[in-house]
């Protein structure tokens, strides 16, 4: 057992097969490398046809298999490198890792804890005071610091060893995605992340924090663009989207965006107006904009654009046109960005 060394086991896949056409029965016109999947009457359904019909689901599975293989191989590589380093220092692997993670690690200051508390308090029970949750805050920040240090340590081990991914990434079509909308990052960035999200979606809030954090690590290379995709089962989402667009008219879209995700229980129209006061917006034009409903068309335009791209849930991302669905972990975004930068 290794405390912080990544461990993984590739799942064993079993295949239940069904009879296939004998070679003599396969139509001579079947393209080389495009085998038939099923036969019905005189009709052969080719692999390319099935893949096309499966659409994005096929490419998602391809990507998942690729990521599983690369991630598992990376973990094996890290275990190997840790084992070599531990032997040099005459330590067990666990002891070697723990020693490096603990060295210089300090307890967060009260100021850091108060700042962290202010960020998460809206997600805590209403009666949870700073004193009540201080021990949990300390553990959370210490854990975050260890995870960051472990990632940096493993990356340095890989760099020194000349780590390189040799497996080719599966080909998949890029989609043409309109990147118009509120954006952060240089307009000429090499990587553009277009996010479709819903302010009433808890997964979108989590994903937004992750994207914000990862994009900050690539200040010269990544631009993030936000587009609206309010879901039909989230009745408060459309008006919240309109409110953020009204805030955007005053140049405060991102502040309002962050405030909405930080206050998920306050999306009714009265709260939307109160948020404008809290953020120091010019309230009169904001209220006029919100009550007029003139941002509704812009929100609907985004939603229809998302539907045309095949989106049926949030959050949904397109990284230089390559789809990425759901609230992915930080490392998934880093890897996608690094691949694009390496192209």
C-alpha positions in Angstrom: 0.0 0.0 0.0 1.4 3.4 -1.0 -0.1 6.4 0.7 0.2 9.0 -2.0 1.5 7.0 -5.0 -1.3 6.7 -7.6 -2.5 3.1 -8.0 -4.7 1.6 -10.7 -5.9 -1.6 -12.2 -7.1 -1.9 -15.8 -10.5 -3.5 -15.9 -10.6 -6.8 -17.8 -13.0 -6.7 -20.6 -14.8 -9.9 -21.8 -16.5 -10.0 -25.1 -19.6 -12.0 -25.9 -19.5 -12.7 -29.5 -22.3 -13.5 -32.0 -21.8 -15.4 -35.3 -20.4 -13.2 -38.1 -20.7 -13.7 -41.8 -18.3 -16.3 -43.4 -15.6 -14.8 -45.7 -17.5 -16.1 -48.7 -20.6 -14.2 -47.6 -19.0 -10.8 -47.2 -19.8 -8.5 -50.1 -16.7 -7.9 -52.3 -17.3 -4.1 -52.2 -16.7 -3.9 -48.4 -13.8 -1.3 -48.0 -10.6 -2.7 -46.5 -10.4 -1.8 -42.8 -14.1 -1.2 -42.6 -15.5 -4.6 -41.4 -19.2 -5.4 -41.3 -20.7 -5.3 -37.9 -24.0 -7.1 -38.6 -25.7 -8.6 -41.6 -29.5 -8.3 -42.3 -30.8 -10.0 -45.4 -28.4 -8.9 -48.2 -27.5 -5.7 -46.3 -24.1 -5.4 -44.5 -24.0 -2.7 -41.8 -20.3 -1.5 -41.8 -18.3 -0.4 -38.8 -18.0 3.1 -40.3 -21.8 3.3 -40.4 -22.2 2.2 -36.8 -19.5 4.6 -35.7 -21.2 7.5 -37.5 -24.6 6.7 -36.0 -23.1 6.5 -32.5 -21.8 10.0 -33.0 -20.2 11.7 -30.0 -20.8 8.6 -27.8 -18.3 6.7 -29.9 -15.6 9.3 -29.6 -16.3 9.7 -25.8 -15.7 5.9 -25.4 -12.5 6.1 -27.5 -11.2 9.0 -25.4 -12.1 7.2 -22.2 -10.2 4.1 -23.2 -7.2 6.2 -24.3 -7.2 8.1 -21.0 -7.6 4.8 -19.0 -4.5 3.3 -20.8 -2.4 6.5 -20.5 -3.4 7.2 -16.8 -2.7 3.6 -15.8 0.6 3.5 -17.6 1.5 6.9 -15.9 0.7 5.5 -12.5 2.9 2.4 -13.2 5.7 4.8 -14.3 5.4 6.9 -11.1 5.5 3.8 -8.9 8.6 2.7 -10.7 10.3 6.1 -10.3 9.4 6.3 -6.6 10.7 2.8 -6.0 14.0 3.8 -7.6 14.3 7.0 -5.6 13.4 5.3 -2.3 16.0 2.6 -2.9 18.7 5.3 -3.3 17.8 6.8 0.0 17.4 3.5 1.8 13.7 4.1 2.6 10.4 2.4 2.0 8.4 3.9 -0.8 5.7 5.2 1.7 8.4 6.7 3.9 10.1 8.4 1.0 6.8 9.9 -0.3 5.7 11.0 3.2 9.0 12.6 4.0 8.9 14.8 0.9 5.3 15.7 1.3 5.7 16.7 5.0 8.9 18.6 4.8 8.3 22.3 5.1 4.5 21.8 5.2 3.0 24.4 7.5 -0.4 24.9 9.2 -2.5 27.5 7.4 -2.7 30.9 9.1 -5.9 32.3 10.5 -6.0 34.8 7.6 -5.8 32.0 5.0 -8.5 30.0 6.9 -10.8 33.0 7.0 -10.3 33.6 3.3 -11.1 30.0 2.6 -14.1 30.1 4.9 -15.5 33.1 3.1 -15.3 31.2 -0.2 -17.1 28.1 1.0 -19.5 29.4 3.7 -22.4 29.6 1.3 -22.1 25.9 0.8 -22.1 25.1 4.5 -25.1 24.9 6.9 -26.5 28.3 7.7 -25.6 28.0 11.4 -22.0 26.8 10.8 -19.6 29.4 12.2 -15.9 29.8 11.5 -15.0 28.3 14.9 -17.3 25.4 14.2 -15.6 24.4 11.0 -12.0 25.6 11.6 -10.6 22.0 12.1 -12.2 20.9 8.8 -10.8 24.0 7.1 -7.3 23.2 8.3 -7.6 19.6 7.1 -8.9 20.7 3.7 -6.2 23.2 3.1 -3.5 20.9 4.3 -4.8 18.1 2.1 -4.9 20.5 -0.9 -1.3 21.6 -0.2 -0.2 17.9 -0.1 -2.0 17.1 -3.3 -0.3 20.1 -5.0 3.1 19.1 -3.7 2.6 15.5 -4.8 1.7 16.5 -8.3 4.7 18.8 -8.5 7.0 16.1 -7.1 5.7 13.4 -9.6 6.0 15.8 -12.5 9.6 16.5 -11.6 10.4 12.8 -11.3 8.8 12.3 -14.8 10.7 15.2 -16.3 14.1 14.0 -15.0 13.4 10.5 -16.3 12.4 11.7 -19.8 8.8 10.6 -19.4 6.9 10.6 -22.8 3.5 9.4 -23.9 4.0 7.2 -27.0 0.4 6.1 -27.5 -1.3 8.1 -30.2 -4.5 9.9 -29.2 -7.6 8.7 -31.1 -8.6 10.9 -34.0 -11.8 12.7 -33.5 -13.6 15.5 -35.4 -13.3 19.0 -34.1 -16.5 21.0 -34.0 -16.8 24.5 -35.2 -17.7 26.4 -32.0 -18.6 30.1 -31.9 -16.4 31.5 -29.2 -18.4 34.8 -28.9 -19.5 35.7 -25.4 -17.9 36.8 -22.2 -14.3 35.8 -22.2 -11.2 35.8 -19.9 -7.7 35.4 -21.2 -5.8 36.7 -24.3 -7.9 37.0 -27.5 -5.1 35.3 -29.4 -4.7 32.4 -26.9 -3.5 29.1 -28.4 -6.2 27.3 -26.5 -9.9 28.4 -26.2 -12.2 26.7 -23.8 -15.9 27.4 -24.6 -18.1 26.5 -21.6 -21.9 25.9 -21.8 -23.4 26.1 -18.4 -26.5 26.6 -16.2 -26.4 28.7 -13.0 -28.8 26.3 -11.3 -26.6 23.3 -12.0 -24.4 22.3 -9.0 -21.9 20.5 -11.2 -21.5 23.7 -13.2 -20.4 25.5 -10.1 -17.8 22.9 -9.3 -16.6 22.8 -12.9 -16.4 26.6 -13.0 -14.0 26.7 -10.0 -11.9 24.0 -11.7 -11.6 25.8 -15.0 -10.9 29.1 -13.3 -8.0 27.5 -11.3 -6.5 25.6 -14.2 -6.8 28.5 -16.7 -4.9 30.7 -14.3 -1.9 28.3 -14.7 -1.7 29.2 -18.4 -2.2 33.0 -18.4 -0.7 33.5 -21.8 -2.1 30.5 -23.6 -5.7 29.9 -22.5 -8.9 31.8 -23.0 -12.2 30.8 -21.4 -15.5 31.8 -23.0 -18.9 31.4 -21.3 -22.2 30.5 -23.1 -25.6 29.9 -21.5 -27.4 26.6 -21.6 -30.2 26.7 -19.0 -31.8 23.3 -18.6 -35.5 22.7 -18.9 -35.7 21.2 -15.4 -34.1 24.3 -13.8 -36.8 26.9 -13.7 -34.6 29.6 -12.1 -31.7 29.2 -14.6 -33.0 31.2 -17.6 -33.6 34.4 -15.5 -30.3 34.0 -13.8 -28.6 33.8 -17.2 -30.4 37.0 -18.3 -29.3 38.7 -15.1 -25.6 37.8 -15.7 -25.9 39.2 -19.2 -27.4 42.4 -17.8 -24.4 42.6 -15.4 -22.2 42.0 -18.5 -23.6 45.2 -20.0 -21.9 47.1 -17.2 -18.6 45.1 -17.6 -19.3 42.9 -14.6 -20.3 39.6 -16.1 -17.6 37.5 -14.4 -18.1 39.0 -10.9 -21.8 38.3 -11.2 -21.1 34.8 -12.7 -18.9 33.9 -9.7 -21.4 35.4 -7.2 -24.3 33.3 -8.6 -22.3 30.1 -8.4 -21.2 31.0 -4.8 -24.9 31.6 -3.8 -26.8 28.7 -5.4 -29.8 29.1 -3.2 -30.4 32.7 -4.2 -31.5 32.7 -7.8 -35.0 34.1 -7.5 -35.6 37.5 -9.2 -35.5 39.4 -5.9 -32.1 37.9 -5.1 -30.8 38.5 -8.6 -31.5 42.2 -8.0 -29.9 42.1 -4.5 -26.8 40.6 -6.0 -26.4 43.7 -8.2 -26.5 45.9 -5.1 -23.9 43.7 -3.3 -21.6 43.9 -6.3 -21.9 47.6 -6.7 -23.5 47.7 -10.1 -25.6 50.6 -11.3 -28.9 49.2 -10.0 -31.4 51.1 -12.0 -30.3 50.1 -15.5 -29.6 46.6 -14.2 -33.2 46.2 -13.0 -34.6 47.8 -16.2 -32.6 45.3 -18.2 -33.7 42.3 -16.1 -37.4 43.2 -16.0 -37.6 44.1 -19.8 -36.5 40.5 -20.7 -34.3 41.9 -23.5 -31.5 39.4 -22.7 -33.8 36.5 -23.2 -33.0 36.3 -27.0 -29.3 36.2 -26.3 -29.6 33.4 -23.8 -31.9 31.4 -26.2 -29.3 31.9 -29.0 -26.7 30.3 -26.8 -28.9 27.5 -25.8 -29.8 26.7 -29.5 -26.1 26.9 -30.4 -25.4 24.3 -27.7 -28.2 22.0 -29.0 -26.8 22.2 -32.5 -23.5 21.0 -31.1 -25.2 18.0 -29.5 -25.2 19.2 -25.9 -27.9 17.7 -23.8 -26.5 18.3 -20.3 -24.3 20.7 -18.4 -21.5 21.6 -18.0 -20.2 21.0 -21.5 -16.9 22.2 -22.7 -15.2 22.5 -26.1 -11.4 22.8 -26.0 -10.3 24.1 -29.4 -13.4 22.5 -30.7 -12.9 19.1 -29.0 -15.9 18.2 -26.7 -15.4 17.4 -23.0 -18.6 16.7 -21.1 -19.3 17.0 -17.3 -17.4 18.3 -14.3 -14.0 16.8 -15.1 -11.1 16.8 -12.6 -8.4 19.4 -12.9 -6.0 17.0 -14.4 -8.3 16.2 -17.3 -8.3 19.9 -18.3 -4.5 20.2 -17.8 -3.9 17.2 -20.1 -6.3 18.5 -22.7 -4.7 21.9 -22.7 -1.1 20.4 -22.8 -2.0 18.3 -25.7 -3.3 21.3 -27.6 -0.2 23.3 -26.7 2.0 20.4 -28.0 0.2 20.2 -31.3 
